[in-house]
Amino acid sequence: MPACRAEDFLLASKRCEISNLQQLLMTGELVKSISQLVHTLQRERGLSNVYIASSGQRFGPQRLAQIEQGEHLETELKAGLASINLDACHLSGSVRLYTRIAYVVHGLNSLPSIRQKALSLQISVKELTGLMSRLIAGLLSVVFEAADTATDPDITRALVAMFNFMQGKELAGQERAWGASGFAAGHFELEDQQKLHDLIDAQSRCFEVFTEFSSESPLISWQALQSDPCSDELIRLRQLVARSEEGQAIPSAFSEIWYDVATCRIDAMRAIESLLAADLLELCQTKLKAAEQDLQNHRRLLDDLAREDDVGSSSLSYLTDSLHAYEQDLSITPRRSVYELLKAQSMRLQLVNDELQQARQALTERKTLERAKGLLMEYQGLSEEAAYRQIRQAAMEQNLRVIDIADTIIKRTQAIIGKNDRRVLF
C-alpha cells in the first residue's frame, strides 16, 4: 500500500496552482483576441448603420474593408477557441464559459448572412444594431465569465477592470452607431434621444468600476483622454442632439462628423484596452513564473528533509522557510517544521481567498443588477434601459444604493412568483 504523506499533497497543491495559472494565461490570450475582434465589429456596426441609413450612399468601401479585417480576426479567434481542451470540465466555471463560447461561435457563423442583408439594404438599422450588439455582448460575456472564475485576486482585478472598460467601450460604440444613424436620417426621434442618454449614463457606470480596479498606466491614459479634443467635440455634438426637438431637421452631413469624432475617441479607448490586455498577460506570466519557482523551492527543501530523516534526524524535522525567502528575496536562514510550512501555506491561501472575494464583489453586484433588470423586463414588459431607469429612480427616491434596490426586487419576486402576481416589485 503506498504511503500517505503530507509532503505529496503539499506539492500537489502547488501543481494545481500552476495549472490554474496556466489556464488563466490561456484565458488572457483569449481575452486579447476577443478585444481585437470586438473593436473591429464595433467599427463595422457603425459603418453599416450609416451605409443603411443613407441608402447605401455613404461608407460603402470603408464598410467592405472593415468586414475583411473582421473576417481575419474571426478566423484567429476560432483557432484559439479550437485549441481549448473541451474535456477539462473539472475546471471551475466550465459550464457557463463553454455555454457562452457556444453562443459566440453560433453568432460568428451567422455573420455572413447578416452582412449580405446589409449590403443589399434588406435589413433596418435597428435590426442590424440589435444583431451585432448581441454578438458583441456574447463576446463580452466570455470575458465576464473569465473574470468571475479566475482563482487569483490580482488577475481577477485585472479582468474586472478590462471587462468594465470593454463594456464601456461597447456602449460608446452603440452610441456611435445610434448617433450616426440619427444624423444620417436627418433628425432624431424622442426614443433615439432617450437611447443615447441611457448609453451615456451606462458608460459612466462602467468606467467608474474600471477606475477602481485598473492598474496605473491605463488609468493615466484614460484620464488624459477626458481632456482630448475628440472628447470635447463629442460633448458638443451630444448637446446638439439633446437640445434638438423631436423630428427637427439636422443636416445629414453631420453623420460623418459624428462618426469621425466618436471613432477618434473609441480608437483612443482601443489603445487603452490594448494596455489592459498587455498588463493582464504580463501579470499572468509573472504569477506563473513565481508559482513554478515556488514549486521548485518546495521540492528541494522537502528533498533536504528526506535526507535528514535518512541520516537519523529527530522525528520533529525542520525545514527552511521557503515562503519568506521567495517573497522577500532574503537569504535562507530560519528553519521550520513541515507542520509550520503547511500552516503558512494555509494562511496564505486564506488571505488569497479573502482578497479574491473582494475583487469579485463588483462582478457579484453586476449579476444582481442584471437579474433584477431581467425580472422587471419579464414581469413588467420593460426594455432593459427602462428597467434600469426604474431601479435608479427608486434608489434616488429611497436614498439607497442601486444594488440595494436590485436585491429587494429579487427577494420580493421570489416571494410572490408562486402567486403569478405581476404587481410592481418595489
N, C-alpha and C positions, 0 to 999 in steps of 0.2 A: 504494500500500500504506500503510495507516495506521501512524503512528509508534507504537512500543512504548516507553512512558515509565514510569519508576518511580513518578512522581507520580500517574499514573492508578490504579495498583494500590494505592498508599497510601490514596488517597481511597476506593477500592472496599472496602478492609478496614474503613474507618470506617463505610461504609454497611452492611456486613454486621453489624458490631457493633450498629448501631442497629436493624437488622431483627431480630436475636436478642433485643434488649431489648424491642422491641415485642411479640414473641411471648411473652416472659416476663410482660409486663404483662397480656396476654390470659389467660395461664395463671393469674396471680394472681387475676384476677377470677373465673375458673372455679373455682379452689380455694375462694374465698369462698362461691360458690353451693353448692358441694359440702358445705362445713362446715355451712351452714344446713340443708340437706336431711338430712344425716346426723343432726344433733341432733333434728330432728323425727321421723325414722324410729326413732331410739333411744327416744324417748318413746312412740311408738305401739307399739313392740315390748313395752315394759314394761307398758303399759296392757292390751294384748291378752293378755299372759300371765296377768295377774290375772283378766281377764274370762273366759278359757277355764278356768283352774284353779278358779274359783268358780262354774262352770257358768252364766256369764252374769249373776251376781248383783252383781258389783262392776265399777265403772268403765265401764259401757256408754256413757253420754252423753259422758264425757270422751274415750273412745276415738274416737267418731264426730267430735267436734270436732277432735281431733288429726289424723285422717285428712283432714279438709277442709283444714287448714293444709298438710299434706304434699302434697296434690294441687296446691295453688297453687305450692309451691316446685318440684315436679317439672316443672310447665309452664315455669317460669322457667329451670330448668337445661337442659331440652331446647331451649329457644330459644337459649340460649348455645352449646350444642353444635352446633346447626344453623348457626351463624354461622362455624364453623371452616372454613377453606379446606382441603378434603379433597384438593386437588391439590398441596399443599405437602409432598410425600413426601420432598423432599430434606432436610427438617429432621431433625436428629439425634433418634433415638428415636421417629420417627413410627409405625413398625411396631408397637412394643409399646404405645404410647399409644393408637393407634386400636383395637387389639385389646381393650384394657381398656375403652375407651369403648363398643365394640360390646357387650361383656358387660353393662355397666351399663344401656345402653338396653334390651336384652332383658329384664333383671331388672325395670326400671321398668314395662315393658309387661305383666309378669306379676303385678304387684301387685294389680290389681283382683280377680282370681280368688282370690288368697290372702286378701285382706280379706273376701271374701264367705264363704269357708270358715270363717274365724274367727268371723264374725258368726253363722253357723248352727251353730257348735260342731262342725264336721266336720273339724277339724284339731287335733292334740295340741299341747301347749305346746312339747315338744321339737322337733316338726317345724316349727312356726311360727318358733321361735327360730332354727333352722338356716337356714331360707329367708331370713329377714330379715337375719340376720348375714352370710350370703354376699353379699347385695346390698350391705350396708354395706361389707363387705370389698372388693368390687369398686370402690365409690366411693373408698375409701381408696387402692386400688392406682393410681388415676389420679393422686392426689396424690404417691404414691411415684415414679411414672414422671416426673412433672414435676420432682421434686427430682433424680432420677437423670440427667436430660438437660439440666438448666439449665447455662448456659455462664458464669455469673458466680458467683464464690465466695461473695460476700456474700448473694446471692439464694439460692444453694444452701443456705447455712447456715440462712437463714430458713425455707426449705422443709423442711429436715431437722427443725428444731425444731417446725414446725407439724405435719408428718406424725406424728412420735412423740407429740406431745400429743394429736392427734386419735385415734391408735391407742390411747393410754392411756385416753382418754375413752370410746372404743368398748368397751374391756374393762370399764370401770366401768359402762357401760350393760348389758353382758351380765351383770355381777354383779348389777345391779339386777333384771334380768329373772329370772335363776335364783333369786335370793333371794326375790323376790316370789311366784314360783310355789310355792316350798317352803313358805313361811309360809301361803299361801292353801290349800295341800293339808293343812296342819296337822301336817306332820312333814318331816324331811329324811332321805333315804337316804344311805348312805355315799358313793355315787357323786356325789350332789349336793354333799356337804361337800367332797369332793376337788376337784370342779369349781370351787367358789367359792375354794378355797385357791389353785388354779392361776391363776385370774383375778386374784386379788390380787397374786400374785407377778409375773405378766406386766405388770400395771400399773406396778409399781415399776421394772421394766427400761425401759419406755418413758419414764417420767418422768425417769429418770436421764439418758437421752440428751437429752431436752428441756432440762433444766437446763444441760447442757453447751453447747448451741447457741443458746439463747434470748437475745433482747435483754433489756434491763434491766426495762422496765415489766411485761411479762407474768411475768417471774420473781419480781418483788416481790409481785405479786398471788397467784402460786402459793404462795409461802412464807407469806403471810397466811392462805391457805385451810387450811393444815395445822393451825392452831390455832383454826379456826372451830368453833362448837358443832355444826354439821352433821357435820363430820369426827369430832369426839369421840363423838357419838351413834352414828355408823355403826360406829366401832370397837367400841363396847359391843355392838351387835347382831351384829357379826361374831363376837365372842367367845361370844355366846349360841348361835349356830349351831355353832361349833367344839366347844363343851362338851356339846352335846346328844347323847344316844345315838341310834344308828340306829333310825329309826322312832318315836322318843319324841314324844309328843303335844306340840304347841306351839299356843297359841291362834291361830286363823286370822286374827283381827282384827289381828295383828301385821303382816300383809301390807301393809296401808295405811300403817302406821307406817314399816316398812322402805322402802316405795316413796317416801314423802314425804321421808324423811331422805336416801335415795340421790339423789333428784331435786334436793333442795336443794344437795347437793354438785356434782352434774352441771351444774346451772344456773349455779353459780359458775364451774365449769370452762368453760362455754359463753362466759361473759363474757371469760375469759382467751383463749379461742380467737378471739374477735372482735378482741381486741387484737393477736394474732398476725397475723390476716388484714389488719388495718389497717396494721400495721407493714410487712407484705410488699408491699402495694400502694404505700405511700409510698416504700419503698426502690426498687421498680421504676420509679416515676415520676421519682425523683431521679436514678437511674442513666441513664435515657433522656434526661432533660433535659441532663445533663452530657455525654453522648455526642454529642448534637446540637450543643451549643455547641462541643465539640472539633472536630467536622467543619467547622463554620463557620470556626474559627480556622485550621485547616489549609488550607482553600480560600483564605482571604485571604492567608496567608503564601506559598502557592505562586504565587498571582497576582502578589504583590510580586516573587517570584523571577523570574517570566517577564518582568516589565517590566524588571528589572535586566539580564537577558540581552539584551533588545531594544535597550538603550542601550549595549551593549558591555561589560558587566561581565566579569570574569575567568571562565575556564572553571570554576574551583572557587568557585562562588557560595555565598553564605552566607544562612542563614535564621534568623529569630528563633525563640528556643526557646519554642514554644507550650506544651510539656508542663509546664515549670516554672511558667510564667505562669498556666496554668489551674489546676494542682493547688495552688499555693501562693498564688495571688491576688496576685502581686507585679508590680511594673512590668516591662514587657518591655524588657530591656536586652541580654542575651547574644545572640551570633549564632553559628549553626551551619550546617554544610553539610547538603544533602539526605541524604547518607550517614549523618551523625550523627543526623539525625531518624529515619531508618529504623531505625538501630541502637537508639535509645531506645525506639521502638515495639516492636521485637523483644524487648528486655529486659523491657518492661512486660508483654507477652503471656506471656513465660515465667514471670514472677512470678505472674500471674493463674492460669496453668495449675497451678503448684505449690500455690497456695492452694486451687484447685478440687479437686485430688486429695485434699488433707487434709480438705476439707469432705465429700467423697464417701465417706470411709473408713467412716463409720457405716452408710451405705447398702450398701456392699460387704459389710460384716460381716453385715448383716441378710440379704442374699441368700444368703450362705454358710450361715448358720444355717438359713434356711428350706429350702434344698436338702438339708441333712443331715437335717432332720426328715422331709422328704418321702421320702428314701431309707429311713429307719427305718420309716416308715409303710407303704411299699411292700413291703419285703423281710421285715419282722418283724411286719407286721399290727398295728402300734401306733396308738393315737389320737395326735392332734397333741400333746395335753398329756402323754401318757405318753412320747412320743418326746423331748420337751424334758426331762422329768424324768430320763430315762436319760442324756441328754447332760450335764446338770448334775451328776448323781451321779458320772459318770465324771470330770468335771473336778475335782470335790472330792477324789475318791479319788487322782487322779494329780497333784494340785496344779498344774493347768493352767487356762488360761482356757477358757471355754465355746467361744469361736471356734476355739481350737486343736483341741479335740475334734471340732468340726464339720468342720474342714478335714481331719482324719485320716479321718473317716468317708467323706468324698467320695473321697479318694485311694484308700482301701482298697476301696471299692466299685468304682471304675474298674478296679482291679487284678483283681478276682475276678468281675466281672459277666459276662464271657465264659464262665465255667465254670458258670453257673447255680447258684452256691454261695450258700445262704441262711444261712450261719453268722453269728454275732454279728460286727458290723462293727468293733468296737473292744474 
